[in-house]
Amino acid sequence: MSVLVLLEGADGHVKKSSFETAYYGSQVAAQLGTTAIGLVIGEINPADLPVMGRYGLKKVFYNNDSQLKDFVPGAYVSVTAKAAELTGATVIILPNSNTAAAIGSRLAVRLNASLASNVIALPEVTDTTFKVKQTVFSGKAFADVLLTNDRKIIAVKKNAVEVVEQEGAAEVEALMVDLENTDLIGKPKETIKATGKLPVAEADIVVSGGRGLRGPENWHLLENLADALGAATACSKPVADAGWRPHHEHVGQTGITISPNLYIAAGISGAIQHLAGVNSSKVIVVINKDPEAPFFKAADYGIVGDLFDVLPKLTEAAKALSQ
Ligand SMILES: Cc1cc2nc3c(=O)[nH]c(=O)nc-3n(C[C@H](O)[C@H](O)[C@H](O)COP(=O)(O)OP(=O)(O)OC[C@H]3O[C@@H](n4cnc5c(N)ncnc54)[C@H](O)[C@@H]3O)c2cc1C
């Protein structure tokens, strides 16, 4: 028995967001009285991996098959299934990202496992039951779900646990898997990376703008605040549709789902489709000149005011704080 954690990599390194997934896995392992083992697929530098011991992993398997430099869903399923078999994993933790969306259900079928996505807390485990809390209906409600199969797959959202780093280094071992041709269906021919200072899905702080900004020529107001806070920038759908901002910055039901520690929304009304992508942020700050804007209902802090006055003031305050 063990808990297997799928870690995500980028540019040869384990993504920071995977530290939390690893820690979550280690806490589930502690609940079950077993150990947590990581798996990373792609061109990751193995020298980077012992550090995962700090997040509670005893061992990390890496698969650096050159065919899997880019994400290939079928192959990821096969490698993860192989690792699950090898480690006798009864619980498999996935990041609640596009990866989980692409492989979770296939992996569940392959391993005959129960699957829960959008999980926001550690499971409640007894001798006979395994219960997880997940968000449902685009984050508008919670569901407590019993996972009843012997194997369980949990796709865990950001901020589900507070990470506590510990001493220790993870053992590292290569895991190569003979892939079938069918595993490689869907292998991308070319990957074009989104440019930008900080990927929005990875950022701890996100500063986001909507139609209230009136046009792309005013985006420097948001970018200045983002620079002062070390934040990524995001936008509402109509903003991306109008070509004011690139589509990879669009958050919401039809865009990216994010859970930063701080989400600052300026000139965004707070339509349910927008909220669906951001409402699991830890702290939400809304700036809107309309006191009746629906976003204020979801906000932890609200500023009723003209963003053209408020954003420069916030930027000055953030700069002053960091000096
Ligand atoms: C199927 C479907 C999927 C969708 N998916 C998404 C999605 O993924 N993400 C998404 O964002 N939307 C999505 N939408 C669109 C969504 O319904 C809203 O239309 C959209 O979020 C509104 O964008 P907005 O808030 O930027 O613009 P608006 O609704 O036009 O709001 C602009 C806001 O700015 C405020 N404002 C104006 N000037 C100022 C100022 N000077 N200072 C301060 N505040 C000001 C206004 O009071 C207003 O609240 C989807 C819609 C559908 C039907």
The ligand as a Tripos MOL2 file, in Angstrom:
@<TRIPOS>MOLECULE
LIG
   53    58     1     0     0
SMALL
NO_CHARGES

@<TRIPOS>ATOM
      1 C1        -21.3270   30.0290  -21.8090 C.3       1 LIG1
      2 C2        -20.6070   31.2420  -21.2760 C.ar      1 LIG1
      3 C3        -19.3360   31.1040  -20.7940 C.ar      1 LIG1
      4 C4        -18.6620   32.2130  -20.2960 C.ar      1 LIG1
      5 N1        -17.3900   32.0470  -19.7900 N.ar      1 LIG1
      6 C5        -16.7860   33.1160  -19.2230 C.ar      1 LIG1
      7 C6        -15.4980   32.9750  -18.6080 C.ar      1 LIG1
      8 O1        -14.9090   31.9020  -18.6140 O.2       1 LIG1
      9 N2        -14.9520   34.0650  -18.0510 N.ar      1 LIG1
     10 C7        -15.5500   35.2990  -18.0350 C.ar      1 LIG1
     11 O2        -14.9640   36.2590  -17.4890 O.2       1 LIG1
     12 N3        -16.7570   35.4490  -18.5990 N.ar      1 LIG1
     13 C8        -17.3760   34.4050  -19.2040 C.ar      1 LIG1
     14 N4        -18.5790   34.5850  -19.8000 N.ar      1 LIG1
     15 C9        -19.0910   35.9510  -19.9270 C.3       1 LIG1
     16 C10       -19.7680   36.4440  -18.6560 C.3       1 LIG1
     17 O3        -21.1220   36.0550  -18.6390 O.3       1 LIG1
     18 C11       -19.7140   38.0060  -18.5790 C.3       1 LIG1
     19 O4        -20.3190   38.5320  -19.7290 O.3       1 LIG1
     20 C12       -18.2950   38.5300  -18.4890 C.3       1 LIG1
     21 O5        -17.5960   37.9120  -17.4340 O.3       1 LIG1
     22 C13       -18.3420   40.0310  -18.2360 C.3       1 LIG1
     23 O6        -17.0470   40.5510  -18.3490 O.3       1 LIG1
     24 P1        -16.6490   41.8830  -17.5660 P.3       1 LIG1
     25 O7        -17.0280   41.7470  -16.1510 O.co2     1 LIG1
     26 O8        -15.2480   42.1890  -17.9310 O.co2     1 LIG1
     27 O9        -17.5450   42.9820  -18.3140 O.3       1 LIG1
     28 P2        -18.8910   43.7090  -17.8700 P.3       1 LIG1
     29 O10       -19.9670   42.7660  -17.5140 O.co2     1 LIG1
     30 O11       -19.1690   44.6930  -18.9420 O.co2     1 LIG1
     31 O12       -18.5020   44.4630  -16.5240 O.3       1 LIG1
     32 C14       -17.6490   45.5580  -16.4540 C.3       1 LIG1
     33 C15       -17.6300   46.0160  -15.0090 C.3       1 LIG1
     34 O13       -16.7030   47.0740  -14.8790 O.3       1 LIG1
     35 C16       -17.2490   48.0450  -13.9950 C.3       1 LIG1
     36 N5        -16.6200   49.3230  -14.3400 N.ar      1 LIG1
     37 C17       -16.7810   50.0540  -15.4770 C.ar      1 LIG1
     38 N6        -15.9860   51.1440  -15.4430 N.ar      1 LIG1
     39 C18       -15.3510   51.0930  -14.2620 C.ar      1 LIG1
     40 C19       -14.4050   51.9590  -13.6340 C.ar      1 LIG1
     41 N7        -13.9590   53.0590  -14.2370 N.pl3     1 LIG1
     42 N8        -13.9590   51.6430  -12.3930 N.ar      1 LIG1
     43 C20       -14.3920   50.5290  -11.7570 C.ar      1 LIG1
     44 N9        -15.2910   49.6770  -12.3070 N.ar      1 LIG1
     45 C21       -15.7480   49.9580  -13.5430 C.ar      1 LIG1
     46 C22       -18.7480   48.0180  -14.2640 C.3       1 LIG1
     47 O14       -19.4720   48.5310  -13.1550 O.3       1 LIG1
     48 C23       -18.9890   46.5350  -14.5030 C.3       1 LIG1
     49 O15       -19.3240   45.8830  -13.2910 O.3       1 LIG1
     50 C24       -19.2740   33.4900  -20.3070 C.ar      1 LIG1
     51 C25       -20.5830   33.6120  -20.8000 C.ar      1 LIG1
     52 C26       -21.2370   32.5050  -21.2900 C.ar      1 LIG1
     53 C27       -22.6460   32.6590  -21.7880 C.3       1 LIG1
@<TRIPOS>BOND
     1     1     2 1
     2     2     3 ar
     3     2    52 ar
     4     3     4 ar
     5     4     5 ar
     6     4    50 ar
     7     5     6 ar
     8     6     7 ar
     9     6    13 1
    10     7     8 2
    11     7     9 ar
    12     9    10 ar
    13    10    11 2
    14    10    12 ar
    15    12    13 ar
    16    13    14 ar
    17    14    15 1
    18    14    50 ar
    19    15    16 1
    20    16    17 1
    21    16    18 1
    22    18    19 1
    23    18    20 1
    24    20    21 1
    25    20    22 1
    26    22    23 1
    27    23    24 1
    28    24    25 2
    29    24    26 1
    30    24    27 1
    31    27    28 1
    32    28    29 2
    33    28    30 1
    34    28    31 1
    35    31    32 1
    36    32    33 1
    37    33    34 1
    38    33    48 1
    39    34    35 1
    40    35    36 1
    41    35    46 1
    42    36    37 ar
    43    36    45 ar
    44    37    38 ar
    45    38    39 ar
    46    39    40 ar
    47    39    45 ar
    48    40    41 1
    49    40    42 ar
    50    42    43 ar
    51    43    44 ar
    52    44    45 ar
    53    46    47 1
    54    46    48 1
    55    48    49 1
    56    50    51 ar
    57    51    52 ar
    58    52    53 1
@<TRIPOS>SUBSTRUCTURE
     1 LIG1         1 GROUP 0 **** ****
